[in-house]
């Protein structure tokens, strides 16, 4: 049974690689969540506990690679043209989304403030892969695609500390033994950031100098950066620090120290992350979706709809006020804020760390999971038609087809 399931999973990856361009109307997450649901809930070939530690490890490693690769791609010089919009979305829009999400969860789900903060922070990050048709459709102005790309690449790393603080607050209120508490978690974030700087910058400089002197072989550069991202995470965990912050900051430091020469090595990390992301989405469909559907309530459904519409769009609209952005662009950016892999990993971390804490954890996790599932379907199916409509509404002068395509991470399939 296990070999049959494994063979079907591998076959699904090969099939998607063969049809991804032809099947551009759907996204990679839609395909693999559907396959997972068929293999798990339909054929019962994949069985297990969605809270299992092994699944959490796969999801965490994937998120580490995502955080490292996204951060390492950021170039300050490339962001100067639209720095005001990026700052608005990340420094104003993201905190607003967390706050609106927390207040809505507190009022609608009748949960404590710490659980509400966990819910708001876990569902604030966006994932470009769920709207891949937008990122690859050249009818959409390049500035808008780049804005969505930069936002999704950075907001999960920025939201991570808020999730950690919320978990610490819940554990402190419950008197959970062995948990570092709020002050300990803040210290872990700081230590993780410093470790990320040291390991990322040190590894980048080492590989850069080795390449200049001809000491290293190009065929091993990609695996070295893949290992470097995990090294930052593992060292942080060994020292009791936050591994995700270490990976995120480490990616920044590596990108600066390695220079342009490090981009091809990061591409190897992105390709590996792409494979593991497919597996994560398939496991989400096979294990989490059937379990989650039994825990649904009208409050969960309403919250998910509000999270993807009012909470996200209102946050974007407020942060872009007086920025010169027209209402069509504001609405377009606001809608294409899909929830994805980061939210799933945050839910798994909460299940693992708070498994002994009585309270509404299952309801919060079910809300996160259903919101992600709804986002997979809604954003995946609407990306292609809405990108076409929005692109057609723009003046031809706004299209800059000669500009380079933004680098889109997390399994974006280009038609």
C-alpha positions as CSV (number, residue, x, y, z in Angstrom):
1,X,0.0,0.0,0.0
2,X,2.8,2.5,0.9
3,X,4.7,1.7,-2.3
4,X,1.5,2.2,-4.4
5,X,0.9,5.6,-2.7
6,X,4.6,6.6,-3.3
7,X,4.5,5.6,-6.9
8,X,1.3,7.6,-7.5
9,X,2.7,10.6,-5.8
10,X,5.8,10.5,-8.0
11,X,3.7,9.9,-11.0
12,X,1.6,13.0,-10.1
13,X,4.7,15.1,-10.0
14,X,5.8,13.9,-13.4
15,X,2.3,14.4,-14.9
16,X,2.1,18.0,-13.6
17,X,5.5,18.8,-15.0
18,X,4.2,17.6,-18.4
19,X,0.9,19.5,-18.4
20,X,1.6,22.5,-16.2
21,X,1.7,24.9,-19.2
22,X,-1.4,23.4,-20.9
23,X,-3.3,23.4,-17.6
24,X,-2.4,27.0,-16.7
25,X,-6.0,27.7,-15.7
26,X,-5.3,25.9,-12.5
27,X,-2.4,26.3,-10.1
28,X,0.1,23.9,-8.7
29,X,-1.5,23.8,-5.2
30,X,-4.9,23.1,-6.7
31,X,-3.6,20.1,-8.6
32,X,-1.7,18.6,-5.7
33,X,-4.4,19.3,-3.1
34,X,-6.9,17.5,-5.4
35,X,-4.5,14.6,-5.9
36,X,-3.9,14.4,-2.2
37,X,-7.7,14.4,-1.5
38,X,-8.2,11.6,-4.0
39,X,-5.3,9.5,-2.6
40,X,-6.2,10.1,1.0
41,X,-10.0,10.7,1.4
42,X,-11.0,9.0,-1.8
43,X,-8.8,5.9,-2.2
44,X,-7.5,5.8,1.4
45,X,-3.9,5.1,0.1
46,X,-2.4,7.8,2.3
47,X,-3.2,7.5,6.0
48,X,-1.8,9.2,9.1
49,X,-2.2,11.8,11.7
50,X,-2.1,15.4,10.3
51,X,-0.4,16.3,13.6
52,X,2.4,13.8,13.1
53,X,5.9,15.0,13.8
54,X,7.2,13.7,10.5
55,X,4.7,15.8,8.5
56,X,5.7,18.9,10.6
57,X,9.4,18.3,9.7
58,X,8.7,18.2,6.0
59,X,6.6,21.4,6.2
60,X,9.2,23.2,8.3
61,X,12.1,22.3,6.1
62,X,10.1,23.6,3.1
63,X,9.4,26.8,4.8
64,X,13.0,27.3,5.8
65,X,14.0,27.0,2.1
66,X,11.2,29.4,1.1
67,X,12.2,32.0,3.6
68,X,15.9,31.8,2.8
69,X,15.4,31.9,-1.0
70,X,12.9,34.7,-0.9
71,X,15.1,36.9,1.3
72,X,18.3,36.2,-0.6
73,X,16.6,37.4,-3.8
74,X,15.9,40.9,-2.4
75,X,18.1,43.6,-3.8
76,X,17.8,47.1,-2.3
77,X,18.9,48.6,-5.6
78,X,16.1,46.8,-7.5
79,X,13.4,48.1,-5.1
80,X,14.1,51.8,-5.1
81,X,11.6,52.6,-7.8
82,X,8.6,51.4,-5.8
83,X,10.1,51.4,-2.3
84,X,7.2,53.5,-1.0
85,X,4.6,50.9,-2.1
86,X,6.6,48.1,-0.6
87,X,7.0,49.9,2.7
88,X,3.3,50.7,2.8
89,X,2.3,47.0,2.2
90,X,4.8,45.5,4.6
91,X,5.0,48.1,7.4
92,X,1.4,49.2,7.4
93,X,-0.7,46.8,5.4
94,X,0.7,43.6,7.0
95,X,0.2,44.8,10.6
96,X,-3.3,46.0,9.7
97,X,-4.1,42.6,8.3
98,X,-2.9,40.9,11.5
99,X,-4.9,43.3,13.6
100,X,-8.1,43.1,11.6
101,X,-7.8,39.3,11.5
102,X,-7.2,39.1,15.3
103,X,-10.2,41.4,16.1
104,X,-12.5,39.4,13.7
105,X,-11.4,36.1,15.2
106,X,-11.9,37.4,18.7
107,X,-15.4,38.6,18.0
108,X,-16.5,35.8,15.7
109,X,-14.9,32.7,17.1
110,X,-15.0,33.6,20.8
111,X,-11.4,33.0,21.5
112,X,-8.8,34.6,23.8
113,X,-6.7,37.6,22.5
114,X,-3.6,35.4,22.2
115,X,-5.4,32.8,20.1
116,X,-6.9,35.7,18.0
117,X,-3.4,37.1,17.5
118,X,-2.1,33.7,16.4
119,X,-5.0,33.4,13.9
120,X,-4.5,36.9,12.5
121,X,-0.7,36.5,12.2
122,X,-0.9,33.0,10.7
123,X,-3.2,34.1,7.9
124,X,-1.6,37.4,7.1
125,X,1.3,36.2,4.9
126,X,0.5,35.8,1.2
127,X,1.8,33.2,-1.3
128,X,2.5,34.1,-4.9
129,X,2.3,30.5,-6.1
130,X,-1.5,30.4,-5.6
131,X,-1.9,33.2,-8.2
132,X,0.8,32.0,-10.6
133,X,-1.2,33.1,-13.6
134,X,-1.0,36.7,-12.4
135,X,2.8,36.6,-12.0
136,X,3.4,35.2,-15.4
137,X,0.8,37.2,-17.4
138,X,2.5,40.0,-19.2
139,X,-0.8,41.8,-19.7
140,X,-0.5,42.8,-16.1
141,X,1.9,45.7,-15.6
142,X,5.3,44.6,-14.5
143,X,5.3,47.0,-11.5
144,X,2.1,45.3,-10.2
145,X,3.5,41.8,-10.6
146,X,6.7,42.9,-8.9
147,X,4.8,44.4,-6.0
148,X,2.9,41.2,-5.4
149,X,6.1,39.2,-5.7
150,X,8.1,41.3,-3.2
151,X,5.2,41.4,-0.8
152,X,4.7,37.6,-0.8
153,X,8.4,37.0,-0.6
154,X,8.9,39.1,2.6
155,X,5.6,39.1,4.6
156,X,5.9,35.5,5.8
157,X,9.3,36.2,7.4
158,X,8.0,39.4,9.0
159,X,4.9,37.6,10.4
160,X,6.9,34.8,11.9
161,X,7.9,36.7,15.1
162,X,4.3,37.7,15.7
163,X,3.2,34.0,15.5
164,X,6.0,33.0,17.9
165,X,4.9,35.8,20.4
166,X,1.3,34.6,20.2
167,X,2.3,31.0,20.9
168,X,4.4,32.2,23.9
169,X,1.5,34.2,25.2
170,X,-0.9,31.2,25.0
171,X,1.7,28.9,26.7
172,X,2.3,31.5,29.4
173,X,-1.4,31.9,30.2
174,X,-1.8,28.1,30.4
175,X,1.3,27.7,32.5
176,X,2.8,25.2,30.1
177,X,5.9,23.6,31.6
178,X,9.1,23.8,29.6
179,X,8.0,26.6,27.3
180,X,10.4,29.7,27.3
181,X,7.5,32.1,27.8
182,X,7.1,35.6,26.3
183,X,10.5,37.0,27.3
184,X,12.3,33.9,26.3
185,X,10.6,33.8,22.9
186,X,11.6,37.4,22.2
187,X,15.2,36.6,23.2
188,X,15.1,33.5,20.9
189,X,14.0,35.8,18.0
190,X,17.0,38.1,18.6
191,X,19.5,35.3,18.9
192,X,18.0,33.7,15.7
193,X,18.4,37.0,13.8
194,X,22.1,37.3,14.9
195,X,22.8,33.7,14.0
196,X,21.2,34.2,10.6
197,X,23.4,37.2,10.0
198,X,26.6,35.4,10.9
199,X,25.9,32.1,9.1
200,X,24.4,33.7,6.0
201,X,27.1,36.4,5.6
202,X,29.9,34.0,6.5
203,X,28.6,31.3,4.0
204,X,28.1,33.9,1.3
205,X,31.6,35.3,1.7
206,X,33.2,31.9,1.8
207,X,31.5,30.7,-1.4
208,X,32.2,34.0,-3.2
209,X,35.9,34.0,-2.4
210,X,36.3,30.3,-3.1
211,X,34.7,30.8,-6.5
212,X,37.0,33.8,-7.3
213,X,40.0,31.7,-6.5
214,X,38.9,28.7,-8.4
215,X,38.8,26.5,-5.3
216,X,35.1,25.4,-5.7
217,X,33.2,23.5,-8.3
218,X,30.0,25.1,-9.7
219,X,28.2,21.8,-9.5
220,X,28.4,21.8,-5.7
221,X,27.5,25.5,-5.2
222,X,23.8,24.9,-5.2
223,X,23.8,22.0,-2.7
224,X,26.1,24.1,-0.5
225,X,23.6,27.0,-0.3
226,X,20.8,24.4,0.3
227,X,22.8,23.1,3.2
228,X,23.6,26.7,4.4
229,X,19.9,27.5,4.8
230,X,19.3,24.4,6.9
231,X,22.5,25.1,8.8
232,X,21.1,28.5,10.0
233,X,17.9,26.8,11.1
234,X,19.5,23.8,12.8
235,X,22.1,26.0,14.7
236,X,19.3,28.3,15.9
237,X,17.3,25.3,17.2
238,X,20.3,23.8,18.9
239,X,20.8,27.1,20.8
240,X,17.2,27.5,21.7
241,X,16.7,30.3,19.2
242,X,14.1,30.7,16.4
243,X,15.2,28.8,13.3
244,X,12.8,30.5,10.9
245,X,14.0,33.9,11.7
246,X,17.6,32.6,11.4
247,X,16.8,31.3,7.9
248,X,15.0,34.5,6.8
249,X,17.7,36.8,8.1
250,X,20.4,34.4,6.8
251,X,18.9,34.7,3.3
252,X,19.2,38.5,3.4
253,X,22.8,38.2,4.6
254,X,23.7,35.6,2.0
255,X,22.2,37.7,-0.8
256,X,24.3,40.7,0.2
257,X,27.6,38.9,0.8
258,X,27.4,36.5,-2.1
259,X,26.5,39.3,-4.6
260,X,25.0,38.6,-8.0
261,X,27.1,35.4,-8.3
262,X,24.9,33.7,-5.6
263,X,21.7,33.9,-7.7
264,X,22.2,30.7,-9.6
265,X,22.9,28.8,-6.3
266,X,19.7,30.2,-4.8
267,X,17.9,29.0,-7.9
268,X,18.9,25.4,-6.9
269,X,17.3,26.0,-3.5
270,X,14.1,27.2,-5.2
271,X,14.0,24.1,-7.4
272,X,14.4,21.8,-4.4
273,X,11.8,23.8,-2.5
274,X,9.5,23.4,-5.4
275,X,9.6,19.7,-5.1
276,X,9.0,19.7,-1.4
277,X,6.2,22.2,-1.8
278,X,4.4,19.8,-4.1
279,X,4.6,17.1,-1.4
280,X,3.4,19.5,1.2
281,X,0.3,20.4,-0.8
282,X,-0.4,16.8,-1.5
283,X,-0.2,15.9,2.2
284,X,-2.4,18.8,3.0
285,X,-5.0,17.5,0.7
286,X,-4.7,13.9,1.8
287,X,-4.5,14.3,5.6
288,X,-5.6,17.8,6.7
289,X,-8.5,18.4,4.4
290,X,-10.6,15.3,5.4
291,X,-9.9,15.9,9.1
292,X,-10.7,19.6,8.8
293,X,-14.0,19.2,7.0
294,X,-15.4,17.4,10.1
295,X,-14.6,20.4,12.3
296,X,-16.3,23.0,10.2
297,X,-18.8,25.5,11.6
298,X,-20.5,28.5,10.1
299,X,-18.2,30.7,12.1
300,X,-15.1,29.1,10.5
301,X,-16.6,29.5,7.0
302,X,-17.5,33.2,7.6
303,X,-14.1,34.0,9.0
304,X,-12.4,32.4,6.0
305,X,-14.5,34.4,3.5
306,X,-13.8,37.6,5.5
307,X,-10.1,36.9,5.7
308,X,-9.8,36.6,1.9
309,X,-11.9,39.5,1.1
310,X,-12.7,42.3,3.6
311,X,-9.7,41.9,5.9
312,X,-7.1,41.7,3.1
313,X,-8.6,44.2,0.7
314,X,-9.4,46.8,3.5
315,X,-5.8,46.5,4.8
316,X,-4.4,47.1,1.3
317,X,-6.8,49.9,0.6
318,X,-5.8,51.8,3.8
319,X,-2.1,51.4,3.4
320,X,-2.2,52.6,-0.3
321,X,-4.3,55.7,0.5
322,X,-2.7,58.8,-1.1
323,X,0.0,56.7,-2.8
324,X,-1.2,57.5,-6.3
325,X,-2.5,53.9,-6.8
326,X,-5.8,53.8,-8.7
327,X,-8.7,51.9,-7.3
328,X,-8.5,49.1,-9.9
329,X,-4.9,48.4,-9.0
330,X,-5.7,48.6,-5.3
331,X,-8.5,46.1,-5.6
332,X,-6.4,43.8,-7.8
333,X,-3.5,43.8,-5.3
334,X,-6.0,43.4,-2.5
335,X,-7.7,40.3,-4.0
336,X,-4.5,38.6,-4.9
337,X,-3.3,38.0,-1.4
338,X,-3.7,34.2,-1.3
339,X,-2.8,32.2,1.8
340,X,-0.5,29.3,1.4
341,X,2.4,27.2,2.7
342,X,3.4,29.6,5.5
343,X,0.0,29.5,7.1
344,X,-0.1,25.7,6.9
345,X,3.3,25.5,8.7
346,X,2.2,28.0,11.4
347,X,-0.8,25.8,12.1
348,X,1.3,22.7,12.4
349,X,3.7,24.4,14.7
350,X,0.8,25.5,16.9
351,X,-0.5,21.9,17.0
352,X,2.9,20.6,18.0
353,X,3.8,23.2,20.7
354,X,0.3,23.6,22.2
355,X,-0.9,19.9,22.0
356,X,-1.1,19.8,25.9
357,X,-2.9,23.1,26.2
358,X,-6.7,23.0,26.7
359,X,-8.5,25.5,24.7
360,X,-9.8,26.4,21.2
361,X,-6.7,25.2,19.3
362,X,-8.5,22.8,17.1
363,X,-11.0,25.5,16.0
364,X,-8.2,27.9,15.2
365,X,-6.3,25.3,13.2
366,X,-9.4,24.3,11.4
367,X,-10.0,28.0,10.5
368,X,-6.5,28.4,9.2
369,X,-6.8,25.2,7.2
370,X,-10.2,26.0,5.6
371,X,-9.0,29.5,4.8
372,X,-6.0,28.1,2.9
373,X,-8.2,25.5,1.2
374,X,-10.7,28.2,0.1
375,X,-7.8,30.4,-1.1
376,X,-6.3,27.5,-3.1
377,X,-9.5,27.2,-5.0
378,X,-10.6,30.8,-5.3
379,X,-7.3,32.4,-6.1
380,X,-6.1,29.5,-8.3
381,X,-9.2,29.6,-10.5
382,X,-9.6,33.4,-10.6
383,X,-6.0,34.3,-11.3
384,X,-6.0,33.8,-15.1
385,X,-9.4,35.4,-16.0
386,X,-8.9,38.4,-13.6
387,X,-5.4,39.0,-14.8
388,X,-6.7,39.2,-18.3
389,X,-9.5,41.6,-17.4
390,X,-7.2,43.8,-15.3
391,X,-4.5,43.8,-17.9
392,X,-7.0,44.8,-20.6
393,X,-8.2,47.7,-18.5
394,X,-4.7,49.2,-18.3
395,X,-3.4,51.7,-20.7
396,X,-1.0,50.2,-23.2
397,X,1.7,52.7,-22.1
398,X,1.8,51.0,-18.6
399,X,2.9,47.7,-20.1
400,X,6.7,47.3,-20.1
401,X,7.2,44.1,-21.8
402,X,10.9,44.8,-22.3
403,X,11.5,44.8,-18.6
404,X,12.8,41.6,-17.0
405,X,10.2,39.2,-15.5
406,X,10.1,39.2,-11.7
407,X,11.5,36.0,-10.2
408,X,8.5,34.2,-8.8
409,X,9.1,31.6,-6.1
410,X,7.1,28.7,-4.7
411,X,6.2,26.7,-7.7
412,X,5.0,29.3,-10.1
413,X,4.2,27.6,-13.4
414,X,4.8,29.9,-16.4
415,X,2.5,29.4,-19.3
